[in-house]
């Protein structure tokens, strides 16, 4: 099966619920594979825009950085920072969430491969904190909104 059409997905900024107005950001606006994902102040950069492309149904998505056209990726190890890699439809790049643009609710984002949840490392409220994956703990650093 090939990739879904662009009209099937949605593009949004993603903000952790434990911070005030910080956004998921590919560090430094990098377009290189392996570039880390952090949270950072809104700056209008395309490295803070994310395209959610449905895969395999069930609210499962590839989360693609608009600036680099690469997918949010995990190595599957709890506490390791997530990063961008070329999209390959692998489960390390598939995320399950009920997140929708403009919703007033926040949701978890769970990796299909590892079963771990997207997480602001250490529940840090500060810009520049690494985004990692971790076991579900109910913390606000594991809930995200689409803005």
N, CA, C and O atoms as a GROMACS GRO file, in nm:
protein
  588
    1UNK      N    1   0.085  -0.119   0.000
    1UNK     CA    2   0.000   0.000   0.000
    1UNK      C    3   0.088   0.124   0.000
    1UNK      O    4   0.189   0.129   0.070
    2UNK      N    5   0.050   0.220  -0.078
    2UNK     CA    6   0.125   0.346  -0.088
    2UNK      C    7   0.080   0.444   0.018
    2UNK      O    8  -0.013   0.416   0.094
    3UNK      N    9   0.145   0.559   0.025
    3UNK     CA   10   0.108   0.660   0.123
    3UNK      C   11  -0.030   0.717   0.093
    3UNK      O   12  -0.074   0.719  -0.022
    4UNK      N   13  -0.098   0.764   0.198
    4UNK     CA   14  -0.230   0.824   0.182
    4UNK      C   15  -0.217   0.958   0.111
    4UNK      O   16  -0.111   1.020   0.112
    5UNK      N   17  -0.325   1.003   0.052
    5UNK     CA   18  -0.323   1.134  -0.014
    5UNK      C   19  -0.316   1.243   0.091
    5UNK      O   20  -0.361   1.225   0.204
    6UNK      N   21  -0.258   1.356   0.053
    6UNK     CA   22  -0.239   1.466   0.149
    6UNK      C   23  -0.373   1.514   0.204
    6UNK      O   24  -0.379   1.562   0.317
    7UNK      N   25  -0.479   1.503   0.126
    7UNK     CA   26  -0.609   1.550   0.174
    7UNK      C   27  -0.664   1.464   0.287
    7UNK      O   28  -0.756   1.506   0.357
    8UNK      N   29  -0.608   1.346   0.308
    8UNK     CA   30  -0.657   1.257   0.412
    8UNK      C   31  -0.599   1.292   0.549
    8UNK      O   32  -0.650   1.246   0.651
    9UNK      N   33  -0.494   1.373   0.552
    9UNK     CA   34  -0.430   1.407   0.679
    9UNK      C   35  -0.466   1.547   0.723
    9UNK      O   36  -0.551   1.613   0.664
   10UNK      N   37  -0.400   1.592   0.828
   10UNK     CA   38  -0.416   1.729   0.875
   10UNK      C   39  -0.282   1.781   0.925
   10UNK      O   40  -0.198   1.705   0.973
   11UNK      N   41  -0.264   1.912   0.914
   11UNK     CA   42  -0.141   1.977   0.957
   11UNK      C   43  -0.173   2.065   1.078
   11UNK      O   44  -0.274   2.136   1.079
   12UNK      N   45  -0.086   2.059   1.179
   12UNK     CA   46  -0.110   2.134   1.301
   12UNK      C   47   0.021   2.159   1.374
   12UNK      O   48   0.123   2.096   1.345
   13UNK      N   49   0.017   2.251   1.469
   13UNK     CA   50   0.122   2.263   1.569
   13UNK      C   51   0.083   2.172   1.684
   13UNK      O   52  -0.036   2.151   1.710
   14UNK      N   53   0.182   2.117   1.754
   14UNK     CA   54   0.156   2.028   1.867
   14UNK      C   55   0.219   2.089   1.991
   14UNK      O   56   0.338   2.120   1.991
   15UNK      N   57   0.139   2.106   2.096
   15UNK     CA   58   0.189   2.167   2.218
   15UNK      C   59   0.172   2.073   2.337
   15UNK      O   60   0.064   2.018   2.357
   16UNK      N   61   0.278   2.055   2.416
   16UNK     CA   62   0.265   1.973   2.537
   16UNK      C   63   0.174   2.042   2.639
   16UNK      O   64   0.178   2.164   2.651
   17UNK      N   65   0.095   1.966   2.710
   17UNK     CA   66   0.000   2.022   2.805
   17UNK      C   67   0.068   2.073   2.932
   17UNK      O   68   0.006   2.149   3.007
   18UNK      N   69   0.193   2.035   2.957
   18UNK     CA   70   0.260   2.079   3.080
   18UNK      C   71   0.336   2.210   3.062
   18UNK      O   72   0.399   2.259   3.156
   19UNK      N   73   0.331   2.268   2.943
   19UNK     CA   74   0.402   2.393   2.918
   19UNK      C   75   0.304   2.500   2.874
   19UNK      O   76   0.188   2.471   2.843
   20UNK      N   77   0.349   2.623   2.872
   20UNK     CA   78   0.264   2.731   2.825
   20UNK      C   79   0.315   2.778   2.690
   20UNK      O   80   0.418   2.845   2.681
   21UNK      N   81   0.244   2.742   2.586
   21UNK     CA   82   0.269   2.792   2.450
   21UNK      C   83   0.400   2.745   2.388
   21UNK      O   84   0.451   2.810   2.297
   22UNK      N   85   0.456   2.634   2.434
   22UNK     CA   86   0.571   2.576   2.365
   22UNK      C   87   0.520   2.476   2.262
   22UNK      O   88   0.412   2.418   2.278
   23UNK      N   89   0.598   2.455   2.156
   23UNK     CA   90   0.557   2.367   2.047
   23UNK      C   91   0.662   2.261   2.020
   23UNK      O   92   0.780   2.284   2.043
   24UNK      N   93   0.618   2.144   1.972
   24UNK     CA   94   0.713   2.043   1.924
   24UNK      C   95   0.788   2.102   1.806
   24UNK      O   96   0.727   2.162   1.717
   25UNK      N   97   0.919   2.085   1.804
   25UNK     CA   98   1.007   2.159   1.715
   25UNK      C   99   1.125   2.068   1.679
   25UNK      O  100   1.185   2.006   1.766
   26UNK      N  101   1.157   2.060   1.548
   26UNK     CA  102   1.281   1.992   1.510
   26UNK      C  103   1.392   2.092   1.538
   26UNK      O  104   1.396   2.200   1.480
   27UNK      N  105   1.482   2.056   1.627
   27UNK     CA  106   1.585   2.147   1.677
   27UNK      C  107   1.661   2.215   1.564
   27UNK      O  108   1.711   2.151   1.472
   28UNK      N  109   1.669   2.347   1.575
   28UNK     CA  110   1.746   2.427   1.480
   28UNK      C  111   1.689   2.430   1.339
   28UNK      O  112   1.756   2.478   1.247
   29UNK      N  113   1.568   2.381   1.320
   29UNK     CA  114   1.509   2.377   1.187
   29UNK      C  115   1.581   2.280   1.094
   29UNK      O  116   1.576   2.294   0.972
   30UNK      N  117   1.649   2.182   1.153
   30UNK     CA  118   1.730   2.089   1.075
   30UNK      C  119   1.646   2.010   0.973
   30UNK      O  120   1.531   1.975   0.999
   31UNK      N  121   1.707   1.984   0.859
   31UNK     CA  122   1.646   1.898   0.757
   31UNK      C  123   1.726   1.770   0.743
   31UNK      O  124   1.714   1.699   0.642
   32UNK      N  125   1.808   1.739   0.841
   32UNK     CA  126   1.893   1.619   0.837
   32UNK      C  127   1.832   1.504   0.916
   32UNK      O  128   1.769   1.526   1.019
   33UNK      N  129   1.848   1.381   0.868
   33UNK     CA  130   1.803   1.264   0.944
   33UNK      C  131   1.871   1.261   1.081
   33UNK      O  132   1.989   1.295   1.095
   34UNK      N  133   1.794   1.219   1.180
   34UNK     CA  134   1.848   1.208   1.315
   34UNK      C  135   1.836   1.334   1.399
   34UNK      O  136   1.868   1.332   1.518
   35UNK      N  137   1.790   1.444   1.339
   35UNK     CA  138   1.778   1.568   1.416
   35UNK      C  139   1.677   1.549   1.530
   35UNK      O  140   1.569   1.494   1.508
   36UNK      N  141   1.713   1.594   1.651
   36UNK     CA  142   1.627   1.572   1.767
   36UNK      C  143   1.504   1.663   1.769
   36UNK      O  144   1.504   1.772   1.710
   37UNK      N  145   1.400   1.617   1.838
   37UNK     CA  146   1.279   1.695   1.858
   37UNK      C  147   1.277   1.746   2.002
   37UNK      O  148   1.301   1.671   2.096
   38UNK      N  149   1.248   1.874   2.016
   38UNK     CA  150   1.244   1.942   2.145
   38UNK      C  151   1.111   2.019   2.154
   38UNK      O  152   1.032   2.018   2.059
   39UNK      N  153   1.088   2.084   2.266
   39UNK     CA  154   0.981   2.185   2.267
   39UNK      C  155   1.046   2.322   2.268
   39UNK      O  156   1.151   2.343   2.329
   40UNK      N  157   0.981   2.417   2.198
   40UNK     CA  158   1.041   2.549   2.181
   40UNK      C  159   0.932   2.653   2.164
   40UNK      O  160   0.817   2.620   2.134
   41UNK      N  161   0.970   2.779   2.184
   41UNK     CA  162   0.878   2.890   2.166
   41UNK      C  163   0.825   2.894   2.023
   41UNK      O  164   0.899   2.865   1.928
   42UNK      N  165   0.698   2.930   2.007
   42UNK     CA  166   0.641   2.946   1.874
   42UNK      C  167   0.718   3.054   1.800
   42UNK      O  168   0.737   3.164   1.851
   43UNK      N  169   0.764   3.021   1.678
   43UNK     CA  170   0.844   3.118   1.603
   43UNK      C  171   0.803   3.128   1.456
   43UNK      O  172   0.869   3.196   1.378
   44UNK      N  173   0.696   3.059   1.418
   44UNK     CA  174   0.649   3.065   1.280
   44UNK      C  175   0.723   2.975   1.185
   44UNK      O  176   0.693   2.973   1.065
   45UNK      N  177   0.820   2.899   1.235
   45UNK     CA  178   0.899   2.811   1.150
   45UNK      C  179   0.823   2.687   1.108
   45UNK      O  180   0.742   2.633   1.183
   46UNK      N  181   0.850   2.641   0.986
   46UNK     CA  182   0.786   2.519   0.937
   46UNK      C  183   0.834   2.395   1.014
   46UNK      O  184   0.768   2.291   1.010
   47UNK      N  185   0.946   2.407   1.084
   47UNK     CA  186   0.995   2.296   1.166
   47UNK      C  187   0.906   2.273   1.289
   47UNK      O  188   0.928   2.179   1.365
   48UNK      N  189   0.805   2.360   1.308
   48UNK     CA  190   0.709   2.343   1.416
   48UNK      C  191   0.572   2.298   1.365
   48UNK      O  192   0.477   2.286   1.443
   49UNK      N  193   0.561   2.275   1.234
   49UNK     CA  194   0.436   2.226   1.175
   49UNK      C  195   0.448   2.077   1.149
   49UNK      O  196   0.552   2.029   1.102
   50UNK      N  197   0.342   2.004   1.180
   50UNK     CA  198   0.342   1.858   1.168
   50UNK      C  199   0.221   1.812   1.089
   50UNK      O  200   0.109   1.854   1.116
   51UNK      N  201   0.246   1.726   0.992
   51UNK     CA  202   0.140   1.666   0.910
   51UNK      C  203   0.111   1.527   0.965
   51UNK      O  204   0.199   1.442   0.970
   52UNK      N  205  -0.013   1.503   1.005
   52UNK     CA  206  -0.057   1.374   1.054
   52UNK      C  207  -0.121   1.299   0.938
   52UNK      O  208  -0.229   1.333   0.892
   53UNK      N  209  -0.050   1.195   0.891
   53UNK     CA  210  -0.098   1.116   0.778
   53UNK      C  211  -0.149   0.981   0.829
   53UNK      O  212  -0.072   0.906   0.889
   54UNK      N  213  -0.276   0.950   0.805
   54UNK     CA  214  -0.332   0.823   0.855
   54UNK      C  215  -0.264   0.702   0.792
   54UNK      O  216  -0.237   0.700   0.672
   55UNK      N  217  -0.239   0.602   0.874
   55UNK     CA  218  -0.188   0.472   0.829
   55UNK      C  219  -0.261   0.363   0.907
   55UNK      O  220  -0.277   0.375   1.028
   56UNK      N  221  -0.303   0.261   0.839
   56UNK     CA  222  -0.361   0.142   0.904
   56UNK      C  223  -0.484   0.167   0.990
   56UNK      O  224  -0.520   0.080   1.070
   57UNK      N  225  -0.549   0.281   0.978
   57UNK     CA  226  -0.672   0.306   1.052
   57UNK      C  227  -0.650   0.315   1.203
   57UNK      O  228  -0.537   0.317   1.250
   58UNK      N  229  -0.760   0.320   1.277
   58UNK     CA  230  -0.752   0.321   1.423
   58UNK      C  231  -0.682   0.441   1.481
   58UNK      O  232  -0.612   0.428   1.582
   59UNK      N  233  -0.698   0.557   1.421
   59UNK     CA  234  -0.631   0.679   1.470
   59UNK      C  235  -0.480   0.664   1.475
   59UNK      O  236  -0.416   0.717   1.566
   60UNK      N  237  -0.423   0.592   1.380
   60UNK     CA  238  -0.278   0.573   1.371
   60UNK      C  239  -0.224   0.661   1.259
   60UNK      O  240  -0.280   0.667   1.150
   61UNK      N  241  -0.112   0.731   1.288
   61UNK     CA  242  -0.056   0.829   1.195
   61UNK      C  243   0.094   0.818   1.185
   61UNK      O  244   0.162   0.776   1.279
   62UNK      N  245   0.146   0.856   1.068
   62UNK     CA  246   0.284   0.901   1.057
   62UNK      C  247   0.277   1.050   1.086
   62UNK      O  248   0.190   1.119   1.033
   63UNK      N  249   0.367   1.101   1.169
   63UNK     CA  250   0.370   1.242   1.203
   63UNK      C  251   0.491   1.301   1.132
   63UNK      O  252   0.605   1.277   1.171
   64UNK      N  253   0.464   1.379   1.028
   64UNK     CA  254   0.567   1.425   0.934
   64UNK      C  255   0.596   1.573   0.957
   64UNK      O  256   0.505   1.655   0.959
   65UNK      N  257   0.724   1.606   0.976
   65UNK     CA  258   0.762   1.745   0.991
   65UNK      C  259   0.750   1.815   0.856
   65UNK      O  260   0.805   1.768   0.756
   66UNK      N  261   0.679   1.927   0.853
   66UNK     CA  262   0.652   1.997   0.727
   66UNK      C  263   0.781   2.053   0.667
   66UNK      O  264   0.795   2.056   0.545
   67UNK      N  265   0.874   2.098   0.751
   67UNK     CA  266   0.998   2.157   0.703
   67UNK      C  267   1.090   2.055   0.635
   67UNK      O  268   1.148   2.084   0.531
   68UNK      N  269   1.103   1.938   0.695
   68UNK     CA  270   1.199   1.838   0.646
   68UNK      C  271   1.135   1.726   0.565
   68UNK      O  272   1.203   1.653   0.494
   69UNK      N  273   1.003   1.713   0.577
   69UNK     CA  274   0.930   1.603   0.515
   69UNK      C  275   0.976   1.467   0.570
   69UNK      O  276   0.967   1.366   0.500
   70UNK      N  277   1.024   1.466   0.695
   70UNK     CA  278   1.065   1.342   0.761
   70UNK      C  279   0.971   1.311   0.876
   70UNK      O  280   0.903   1.399   0.929
   71UNK      N  281   0.970   1.183   0.915
   71UNK     CA  282   0.876   1.133   1.016
   71UNK      C  283   0.934   1.136   1.157
   71UNK      O  284   1.052   1.112   1.179
   72UNK      N  285   0.845   1.167   1.252
   72UNK     CA  286   0.877   1.154   1.393
   72UNK      C  287   0.907   1.007   1.421
   72UNK      O  288   0.827   0.920   1.387
   73UNK      N  289   1.023   0.979   1.482
   73UNK     CA  290   1.073   0.843   1.496
   73UNK      C  291   1.123   0.820   1.638
   73UNK      O  292   1.177   0.910   1.701
   74UNK      N  293   1.104   0.697   1.687
   74UNK     CA  294   1.159   0.656   1.816
   74UNK      C  295   1.246   0.533   1.795
   74UNK      O  296   1.227   0.457   1.700
   75UNK      N  297   1.342   0.515   1.886
   75UNK     CA  298   1.420   0.390   1.882
   75UNK      C  299   1.355   0.284   1.971
   75UNK      O  300   1.404   0.171   1.979
   76UNK      N  301   1.245   0.320   2.038
   76UNK     CA  302   1.171   0.224   2.119
   76UNK      C  303   1.222   0.208   2.261
   76UNK      O  304   1.172   0.123   2.335
   77UNK      N  305   1.321   0.288   2.300
   77UNK     CA  306   1.378   0.278   2.434
   77UNK      C  307   1.322   0.391   2.521
   77UNK      O  308   1.334   0.508   2.485
   78UNK      N  309   1.261   0.356   2.634
   78UNK     CA  310   1.204   0.456   2.724
   78UNK      C  311   1.312   0.554   2.768
   78UNK      O  312   1.420   0.515   2.812
   79UNK      N  313   1.281   0.683   2.756
   79UNK     CA  314   1.372   0.789   2.797
   79UNK      C  315   1.460   0.841   2.685
   79UNK      O  316   1.524   0.945   2.701
   80UNK      N  317   1.467   0.771   2.572
   80UNK     CA  318   1.547   0.820   2.458
   80UNK      C  319   1.468   0.924   2.380
   80UNK      O  320   1.348   0.910   2.357
   81UNK      N  321   1.538   1.029   2.340
   81UNK     CA  322   1.476   1.139   2.266
   81UNK      C  323   1.426   1.091   2.130
   81UNK      O  324   1.491   1.010   2.064
   82UNK      N  325   1.310   1.144   2.088
   82UNK     CA  326   1.260   1.116   1.953
   82UNK      C  327   1.331   1.208   1.855
   82UNK      O  328   1.389   1.310   1.894
   83UNK      N  329   1.327   1.172   1.727
   83UNK     CA  330   1.403   1.241   1.624
   83UNK      C  331   1.331   1.224   1.492
   83UNK      O  332   1.230   1.154   1.484
   84UNK      N  333   1.384   1.287   1.388
   84UNK     CA  334   1.324   1.272   1.255
   84UNK      C  335   1.410   1.182   1.168
   84UNK      O  336   1.533   1.184   1.175
   85UNK      N  337   1.344   1.102   1.086
   85UNK     CA  338   1.409   1.014   0.989
   85UNK      C  339   1.321   1.010   0.864
   85UNK      O  340   1.201   1.035   0.873
   86UNK      N  341   1.379   0.978   0.747
   86UNK     CA  342   1.295   0.961   0.629
   86UNK      C  343   1.184   0.860   0.658
   86UNK      O  344   1.208   0.757   0.720
   87UNK      N  345   1.064   0.891   0.612
   87UNK     CA  346   0.949   0.805   0.636
   87UNK      C  347   0.965   0.673   0.562
   87UNK      O  348   1.001   0.670   0.444
   88UNK      N  349   0.938   0.562   0.633
   88UNK     CA  350   0.952   0.431   0.570
   88UNK      C  351   0.835   0.338   0.603
   88UNK      O  352   0.840   0.218   0.575
   89UNK      N  353   0.729   0.394   0.663
   89UNK     CA  354   0.608   0.319   0.700
   89UNK      C  355   0.634   0.215   0.808
   89UNK      O  356   0.549   0.128   0.831
   90UNK      N  357   0.750   0.221   0.876
   90UNK     CA  358   0.780   0.129   0.985
   90UNK      C  359   0.703   0.166   1.111
   90UNK      O  360   0.660   0.280   1.127
   91UNK      N  361   0.686   0.069   1.200
   91UNK     CA  362   0.609   0.094   1.322
   91UNK      C  363   0.678   0.188   1.420
   91UNK      O  364   0.613   0.244   1.508
   92UNK      N  365   0.810   0.207   1.407
   92UNK     CA  366   0.878   0.305   1.493
   92UNK      C  367   0.838   0.447   1.455
   92UNK      O  368   0.870   0.543   1.527
   93UNK      N  369   0.767   0.462   1.342
   93UNK     CA  370   0.719   0.593   1.295
   93UNK      C  371   0.567   0.601   1.296
   93UNK      O  372   0.510   0.693   1.237
   94UNK      N  373   0.501   0.507   1.360
   94UNK     CA  374   0.355   0.508   1.365
   94UNK      C  375   0.308   0.540   1.506
   94UNK      O  376   0.353   0.480   1.604
   95UNK      N  377   0.217   0.635   1.514
   95UNK     CA  378   0.172   0.689   1.642
   95UNK      C  379   0.020   0.687   1.648
   95UNK      O  380  -0.047   0.722   1.551
   96UNK      N  381  -0.033   0.645   1.761
   96UNK     CA  382  -0.178   0.639   1.778
   96UNK      C  383  -0.222   0.751   1.870
   96UNK      O  384  -0.169   0.768   1.980
   97UNK      N  385  -0.322   0.830   1.824
   97UNK     CA  386  -0.371   0.943   1.901
   97UNK      C  387  -0.510   0.981   1.854
   97UNK      O  388  -0.549   0.954   1.741
   98UNK      N  389  -0.585   1.045   1.942
   98UNK     CA  390  -0.715   1.102   1.907
   98UNK      C  391  -0.705   1.252   1.883
   98UNK      O  392  -0.807   1.319   1.868
   99UNK      N  393  -0.584   1.304   1.879
   99UNK     CA  394  -0.559   1.446   1.858
   99UNK      C  395  -0.622   1.492   1.727
   99UNK      O  396  -0.609   1.426   1.624
  100UNK      N  397  -0.692   1.604   1.732
  100UNK     CA  398  -0.749   1.665   1.612
  100UNK      C  399  -0.728   1.816   1.618
  100UNK      O  400  -0.725   1.873   1.728
  101UNK      N  401  -0.713   1.882   1.503
  101UNK     CA  402  -0.689   2.026   1.504
  101UNK      C  403  -0.806   2.102   1.566
  101UNK      O  404  -0.922   2.072   1.541
  102UNK      N  405  -0.772   2.199   1.647
  102UNK     CA  406  -0.872   2.286   1.705
  102UNK      C  407  -0.949   2.228   1.822
  102UNK      O  408  -1.037   2.294   1.877
  103UNK      N  409  -0.918   2.106   1.862
  103UNK     CA  410  -0.987   2.046   1.976
  103UNK      C  411  -0.944   2.116   2.104
  103UNK      O  412  -0.829   2.156   2.118
  104UNK      N  413  -1.037   2.132   2.196
  104UNK     CA  414  -1.003   2.192   2.325
  104UNK      C  415  -0.944   2.087   2.419
  104UNK      O  416  -0.898   2.121   2.529
  105UNK      N  417  -0.946   1.962   2.377
  105UNK     CA  418  -0.893   1.854   2.460
  105UNK      C  419  -0.749   1.820   2.421
  105UNK      O  420  -0.706   1.845   2.309
  106UNK      N  421  -0.677   1.763   2.516
  106UNK     CA  422  -0.542   1.714   2.489
  106UNK      C  423  -0.544   1.562   2.496
  106UNK      O  424  -0.627   1.503   2.565
  107UNK      N  425  -0.452   1.500   2.424
  107UNK     CA  426  -0.450   1.355   2.411
  107UNK      C  427  -0.308   1.303   2.419
  107UNK      O  428  -0.211   1.376   2.396
  108UNK      N  429  -0.297   1.175   2.452
  108UNK     CA  430  -0.168   1.108   2.447
  108UNK      C  431  -0.135   1.072   2.302
  108UNK      O  432  -0.223   1.067   2.216
  109UNK      N  433  -0.007   1.048   2.278
  109UNK     CA  434   0.042   1.003   2.147
  109UNK      C  435   0.128   0.881   2.174
  109UNK      O  436   0.238   0.892   2.229
  110UNK      N  437   0.079   0.764   2.137
  110UNK     CA  438   0.142   0.636   2.171
  110UNK      C  439   0.209   0.576   2.049
  110UNK      O  440   0.150   0.570   1.941
  111UNK      N  441   0.334   0.530   2.066
  111UNK     CA  442   0.405   0.466   1.957
  111UNK      C  443   0.358   0.321   1.942
  111UNK      O  444   0.347   0.248   2.040
  112UNK      N  445   0.331   0.281   1.818
  112UNK     CA  446   0.279   0.147   1.789
  112UNK      C  447   0.386   0.040   1.818
  112UNK      O  448   0.354  -0.066   1.871
  113UNK      N  449   0.510   0.067   1.784
  113UNK     CA  450   0.618  -0.030   1.800
  113UNK      C  451   0.647  -0.061   1.946
  113UNK      O  452   0.650  -0.177   1.987
  114UNK      N  453   0.668   0.044   2.025
  114UNK     CA  454   0.715   0.027   2.163
  114UNK      C  455   0.603   0.024   2.266
  114UNK      O  456   0.620  -0.032   2.375
  115UNK      N  457   0.488   0.082   2.232
  115UNK     CA  458   0.382   0.097   2.332
  115UNK      C  459   0.410   0.210   2.430
  115UNK      O  460   0.335   0.228   2.526
  116UNK      N  461   0.517   0.286   2.405
  116UNK     CA  462   0.552   0.399   2.491
  116UNK      C  463   0.483   0.526   2.441
  116UNK      O  464   0.440   0.534   2.326
  117UNK      N  465   0.475   0.624   2.529
  117UNK     CA  466   0.402   0.748   2.500
  117UNK      C  467   0.498   0.865   2.480
  117UNK      O  468   0.600   0.876   2.548
  118UNK      N  469   0.463   0.952   2.385
  118UNK     CA  470   0.538   1.076   2.367
  118UNK      C  471   0.533   1.152   2.499
  118UNK      O  472   0.430   1.154   2.566
  119UNK      N  473   0.645   1.216   2.537
  119UNK     CA  474   0.662   1.264   2.673
  119UNK      C  475   0.763   1.378   2.672
  119UNK      O  476   0.864   1.372   2.602
  120UNK      N  477   0.736   1.484   2.749
  120UNK     CA  478   0.836   1.588   2.770
  120UNK      C  479   0.928   1.538   2.881
  120UNK      O  480   0.882   1.515   2.994
  121UNK      N  481   1.055   1.520   2.851
  121UNK     CA  482   1.150   1.460   2.943
  121UNK      C  483   1.148   1.530   3.078
  121UNK      O  484   1.162   1.652   3.086
  122UNK      N  485   1.131   1.450   3.183
  122UNK     CA  486   1.138   1.503   3.319
  122UNK      C  487   1.027   1.599   3.356
  122UNK      O  488   1.037   1.668   3.457
  123UNK      N  489   0.919   1.605   3.276
  123UNK     CA  490   0.808   1.698   3.298
  123UNK      C  491   0.857   1.843   3.297
  123UNK      O  492   0.799   1.929   3.362
  124UNK      N  493   0.964   1.869   3.221
  124UNK     CA  494   1.022   2.003   3.217
  124UNK      C  495   0.926   2.104   3.155
  124UNK      O  496   0.867   2.077   3.050
  125UNK      N  497   0.908   2.220   3.219
  125UNK     CA  498   0.825   2.325   3.161
  125UNK      C  499   0.905   2.422   3.074
  125UNK      O  500   0.849   2.520   3.024
  126UNK      N  501   1.034   2.396   3.055
  126UNK     CA  502   1.122   2.494   2.992
  126UNK      C  503   1.145   2.465   2.844
  126UNK      O  504   1.149   2.350   2.801
  127UNK      N  505   1.160   2.570   2.769
  127UNK     CA  506   1.192   2.560   2.626
  127UNK      C  507   1.325   2.487   2.610
  127UNK      O  508   1.420   2.510   2.686
  128UNK      N  509   1.332   2.400   2.510
  128UNK     CA  510   1.454   2.325   2.483
  128UNK      C  511   1.455   2.186   2.544
  128UNK      O  512   1.548   2.109   2.522
  129UNK      N  513   1.351   2.152   2.621
  129UNK     CA  514   1.343   2.019   2.680
  129UNK      C  515   1.331   1.915   2.570
  129UNK      O  516   1.266   1.938   2.468
  130UNK      N  517   1.394   1.800   2.590
  130UNK     CA  518   1.386   1.695   2.490
  130UNK      C  519   1.249   1.627   2.498
  130UNK      O  520   1.190   1.613   2.605
  131UNK      N  521   1.203   1.585   2.380
  131UNK     CA  522   1.080   1.506   2.371
  131UNK      C  523   1.125   1.361   2.356
  131UNK      O  524   1.202   1.327   2.266
  132UNK      N  525   1.077   1.277   2.447
  132UNK     CA  526   1.116   1.137   2.446
  132UNK      C  527   0.993   1.049   2.447
  132UNK      O  528   0.882   1.098   2.426
  133UNK      N  529   1.010   0.921   2.471
  133UNK     CA  530   0.897   0.832   2.495
  133UNK      C  531   0.917   0.769   2.633
  133UNK      O  532   1.029   0.750   2.679
  134UNK      N  533   0.802   0.738   2.698
  134UNK     CA  534   0.808   0.688   2.833
  134UNK      C  535   0.682   0.605   2.859
  134UNK      O  536   0.583   0.616   2.786
  135UNK      N  537   0.688   0.522   2.962
  135UNK     CA  538   0.569   0.446   2.999
  135UNK      C  539   0.460   0.543   3.044
  135UNK      O  540   0.490   0.650   3.097
  136UNK      N  541   0.336   0.505   3.023
  136UNK     CA  542   0.225   0.593   3.059
  136UNK      C  543   0.224   0.616   3.209
  136UNK      O  544   0.233   0.522   3.287
  137UNK      N  545   0.212   0.745   3.249
  137UNK     CA  546   0.207   0.778   3.391
  137UNK      C  547   0.097   0.877   3.426
  137UNK      O  548   0.082   0.914   3.542
  138UNK      N  549   0.020   0.921   3.325
  138UNK     CA  550  -0.089   1.014   3.350
  138UNK      C  551  -0.047   1.158   3.366
  138UNK      O  552  -0.132   1.245   3.387
  139UNK      N  553   0.083   1.187   3.355
  139UNK     CA  554   0.132   1.324   3.370
  139UNK      C  555   0.091   1.414   3.255
  139UNK      O  556   0.071   1.367   3.143
  140UNK      N  557   0.078   1.542   3.284
  140UNK     CA  558   0.041   1.638   3.180
  140UNK      C  559   0.149   1.651   3.072
  140UNK      O  560   0.122   1.701   2.963
  141UNK      N  561   0.271   1.606   3.102
  141UNK     CA  562   0.378   1.606   3.004
  141UNK      C  563   0.362   1.495   2.900
  141UNK      O  564   0.442   1.484   2.808
  142UNK      N  565   0.257   1.413   2.915
  142UNK     CA  566   0.228   1.308   2.817
  142UNK      C  567   0.098   1.336   2.741
  142UNK      O  568   0.048   1.252   2.666
  143UNK      N  569   0.044   1.456   2.760
  143UNK     CA  570  -0.076   1.497   2.688
  143UNK      C  571  -0.041   1.616   2.598
  143UNK      O  572   0.035   1.705   2.637
  144UNK      N  573  -0.098   1.614   2.478
  144UNK     CA  574  -0.063   1.714   2.377
  144UNK      C  575  -0.190   1.770   2.312
  144UNK      O  576  -0.289   1.700   2.294
  145UNK      N  577  -0.182   1.898   2.278
  145UNK     CA  578  -0.291   1.962   2.207
  145UNK      C  579  -0.248   2.001   2.067
  145UNK      O  580  -0.129   2.013   2.037
  146UNK      N  581  -0.348   2.020   1.980
  146UNK     CA  582  -0.324   2.066   1.843
  146UNK      C  583  -0.370   2.211   1.836
  146UNK      O  584  -0.487   2.241   1.860
  147UNK      N  585  -0.278   2.300   1.802
  147UNK     CA  586  -0.310   2.442   1.798
  147UNK      C  587  -0.271   2.505   1.664
  147UNK      O  588  -0.292   2.625   1.644
   0.00000   0.00000   0.00000
